Each structure stands twice: as structure tokens, then as C-alpha cells.
Amino acid sequence: MESALINLKLCVFLQATDQSHITFSCKIFQFFLKIMMRRHSLLISTPKQVSLLFVSQFHTTPVTPSTKQVSQTHHRWWGYPKTFKPSFTPSCRHRVNTLHTGSSVEQIEVDEVVEGDVWKKMQDEARLDVTVEPILSSYYNTSILSHKSLETALANHLAVKLSTASLPSSTLSDLFVTVLENDQAIMEAVKSDLRAVKERDPACISHVHCFLNFKGFLACQAHRVAHKLWLQRRKLLAFMIQSRVSEVFAVDVHPGAKIGSGILLDHATGIVVGETAVIGNNVSILHSVTLGGTGKVSGDRHPKIGDGVLIGAGTCILGNIKVGDGAKIGAGSVVIKDVPPRTTVVGNPAKLVGGKNPVKLDKIPSFTMDHTSDISDFYDYCV
């Protein structure tokens, strides 16, 4: 291998006749060097390492998942993000799809684009869209291309959507950008939400498409700002944002509700979330879902949704109950009792699929977006 590299180096530099050729030749040499090093890594790696080879534009690193990495997927969470959430690492992204105790990394996706800079990716998508539809050039320039960062673009876009004659977009934009630029956790959640929509919703054609047009995504990000203001005891502003989001996007989330990262609000119309509700990481919720109370009970009175949960359209989950990690709630269900992890419930009132011996899910339902598996076996009259 070393002799081949030396010969290649000599051949390339002998052909260079001036400084520009030398520079170009160096780039060619570096390119072939990377290829040969990758092949060398594959030859010396074990089959297990080869299957988990993370390849990027910059480096190649054999990785074997540790027990700690796998176990993090099963950590129970009822607060802010502590468990697995989508990674925007420079090398690649990976997803843990299995839920059973002995789960492992099931799928490795090699991405040639550096995902750490989702903002740059959105700008590239915007430029491409403008070449396809020049009529949108002014809109894309105002919303994306004229901004220096994702924070300012999101602040401006939300402000334009939520502004009124007496509440100008400039005032809202200043408020939003102050919150977003001073809270890195919110921006990481924004990126995770962008990726969640792109990966799970087949109707989403690009990240910039989600950013500009998906009201579920926009409503979720406006709530993140409102929740930050709520924690700062600026409750009047938080309630104002909640009211405008409800009017504009038809999504009513109390600013006191806690929401994790990697959230998909699919279609989103009619979603209602109460003050003391908690939604975990990597949760997918469809339209007309209510996370509400049971009456006039005060205090902690709303549902707690675990990680990786899928909630079907038209579902009502009522009271201070827990929906376990990786559970699936069938469309139109009314849930009034705790739901065990990795199970499916459906009906009014909701019942466990499988009864006293419930069927245990082995994949994360919010990722698969599979609404019907096992349910047809539970109901004989399903067609």
C-alpha cells in the first residue's frame, strides 16, 4: 500500500508544470489517498466493525456501539431531553429502532452531507427551489437567504405569521430572536424537529419545505419560545403567543406544557395540550389529539407522554396518567388509564391489544408511523 501511494504521488507531481497545477494535483492526491485508506480500513476491520463503518467527507471511523449507548434508548423520561435524540454529528446519523432489552443499532445511514450545519443545508435547498420556481425568489430571499442564521430566520418567519396590525412583526421578531439566540437547547430541539418531520412524513420533500410550510412544526417552535417566557415569569407574553398560535395554526398548547425534541405534529389541526402535560422525545402526534384534564381538578392534572410514542388522529388522553415509552395509541381512542410501555391501546374506552397478555412492540412506533399493526388481530371485524 505504501509503495502504491509513493508511485501515485510521484506521477501526480511530475505532471504538474506550474503552481496552479501543483495545487490541483495535491487535491487529486488527497482524494485517492482517502479512497485507499478506506479500503485499507475495510480490509483490517472485523465484519462487525465493517457493518458499523461511519463514512463522511472528512474521515472514516469504525464504531462498535457500547452497552451504555444502547441502554440510553430505554431510559425513562418525564422531563427535559436526557434520552436518545437525533444526532447532527459531522459523520452520519443513526437510529435505534428496537425497543426490547437486547436492542442494538439496527440501521446505519451514511450521509455525504455534513448534518451538523442544517442551516447551510436549508440554504442550499432554498437556492435550488428558486431555480425551479423563480416566482418564489422574493419569498425565499426574505424568509431564508437574507438571514445570517437559523435563529434569525425562524424568528422572522414566526413573527410574520403571528403578527397583527397592533402587534407588528418587527416587535415579535426582536422578542423571538432574543430567546432563540440565548438558548442553545431550544435551537437543538428545532433542528431535531426539522429532521423528525423530514424523516417520518412522506409528504415533506425538504427541510426548507417543512420550515416554511408545515404549521405543526411552526406551532411547536412558537410554543418553545412561549414556554421559555413562561419559565421567566413573563406569562402575559407567553399567553399572547399561545393565543396567536391557536388562531393562526389551530394548535392550542398551554405555555406551561413541557415538550421534548424530535417532535412531529402531523397535520396538527385541532391539537390541544394542557398546562401540566409532558411530552417526551421523538413523539409523533397526529391531528385532533387532546392531552387534557378530567374536569375541574387543579394541580398536576394532564398526561405524561413517554419517549417514542405514536398518538393516532382524534385521540383523547385525559387526566394525570402516564403513557409508557414506545407505546402506540390507535386513532379515535379515549385513554383514561396508564398505558404500559411498548404496548398498543385502541378504542373508547381504550383497551390493550392482547388483553391481559398485551402484544409487546419491538420497534419504536413514532419512527415507523405504523398505525394498524396488531390492531386488526384484536378486532375480528376490522377490514
CORRACOR-V78905 format. One record per residue. RES is the residue in one letter. NEAR is the number of other C-alpha atoms within 10 Angstrom. Layout:
# CORRACOR-V78905
{{RES:NEAR} {RES:NEAR}}
This chain:
# CORRACOR-V78905
{{M:8} {E:7} {S:8} {A:9} {L:14} {I:10} {N:10} {L:15} {K:18} {L:11} {C:13} {V:16} {F:16} {L:10} {Q:11} {A:15} {T:9} {D:8} {Q:9} {S:10} {H:14} {I:16} {T:13} {F:13} {S:19} {C:15} {K:12} {I:14} {F:18} {Q:12} {F:11} {F:14} {L:15} {K:15} {I:11} {M:15} {M:14} {R:16} {R:12} {H:12} {S:17} {L:16} {L:11} {I:10} {S:14} {T:11} {P:11} {K:11} {Q:17} {V:17} {S:15} {L:19} {L:21} {F:20} {V:18} {S:16} {Q:13} {F:10} {H:12} {T:15} {T:15} {P:16} {V:13} {T:14} {P:11} {S:9} {T:11} {K:8} {Q:15} {V:19} {S:15} {Q:13} {T:24} {H:18} {H:13} {R:15} {W:20} {W:21} {G:15} {Y:15} {P:18} {K:15} {T:19} {F:21} {K:23} {P:21} {S:17} {F:18} {T:12} {P:18} {S:21} {C:21} {R:17} {H:18} {R:17} {V:20} {N:20} {T:21} {L:22} {H:15} {T:11} {G:9} {S:17} {S:19} {V:15} {E:11} {Q:14} {I:15} {E:12} {V:14} {D:15} {E:13} {V:14} {V:18} {E:19} {G:15} {D:14} {V:19} {W:19} {K:14} {K:16} {M:19} {Q:21} {D:13} {E:16} {A:23} {R:17} {L:12} {D:16} {V:16} {T:11} {V:11} {E:10} {P:13} {I:10} {L:13} {S:17} {S:13} {Y:13} {Y:19} {N:15} {T:13} {S:22} {I:26} {L:18} {S:13} {H:15} {K:10} {S:14} {L:22} {E:21} {T:21} {A:21} {L:25} {A:26} {N:23} {H:19} {L:22} {A:23} {V:16} {K:15} {L:22} {S:18} {T:12} {A:6} {S:6} {L:11} {P:13} {S:20} {S:14} {T:11} {L:20} {S:21} {D:14} {L:16} {F:22} {V:20} {T:15} {V:19} {L:22} {E:15} {N:11} {D:13} {Q:12} {A:12} {I:20} {M:20} {E:17} {A:23} {V:25} {K:22} {S:24} {D:29} {L:25} {R:22} {A:25} {V:26} {K:19} {E:17} {R:16} {D:17} {P:8} {A:12} {C:15} {I:12} {S:17} {H:23} {V:24} {H:17} {C:21} {F:22} {L:17} {N:11} {F:19} {K:22} {G:25} {F:24} {L:25} {A:24} {C:23} {Q:21} {A:23} {H:25} {R:25} {V:24} {A:28} {H:25} {K:19} {L:21} {W:19} {L:12} {Q:10} {R:11} {R:13} {K:17} {L:12} {L:16} {A:24} {F:19} {M:13} {I:25} {Q:22} {S:18} {R:19} {V:23} {S:20} {E:12} {V:13} {F:19} {A:19} {V:28} {D:22} {V:29} {H:23} {P:28} {G:23} {A:19} {K:22} {I:24} {G:27} {S:28} {G:27} {I:27} {L:28} {L:26} {D:21} {H:17} {A:24} {T:18} {G:18} {I:26} {V:19} {V:25} {G:23} {E:19} {T:21} {A:25} {V:23} {I:27} {G:27} {N:30} {N:29} {V:29} {S:27} {I:26} {L:21} {H:21} {S:20} {V:25} {T:23} {L:26} {G:20} {G:24} {T:12} {G:9} {K:7} {V:10} {S:9} {G:9} {D:13} {R:21} {H:25} {P:28} {K:24} {I:29} {G:27} {D:33} {G:32} {V:29} {L:30} {I:29} {G:25} {A:23} {G:19} {T:26} {C:26} {I:29} {L:20} {G:23} {N:20} {I:19} {K:20} {V:24} {G:23} {D:29} {G:29} {A:28} {K:30} {I:29} {G:25} {A:22} {G:19} {S:22} {V:21} {V:25} {I:19} {K:17} {D:15} {V:23} {P:18} {P:21} {R:23} {T:23} {T:28} {V:25} {V:22} {G:16} {N:13} {P:13} {A:21} {K:21} {L:19} {V:22} {G:16} {G:10} {K:8} {N:8} {P:15} {V:17} {K:18} {L:19} {D:15} {K:19} {I:25} {P:29} {S:27} {F:22} {T:14} {M:17} {D:15} {H:18} {T:13} {S:11} {D:15} {I:18} {S:12} {D:12} {F:16} {Y:11} {D:8} {Y:7} {C:8} {V:5}}
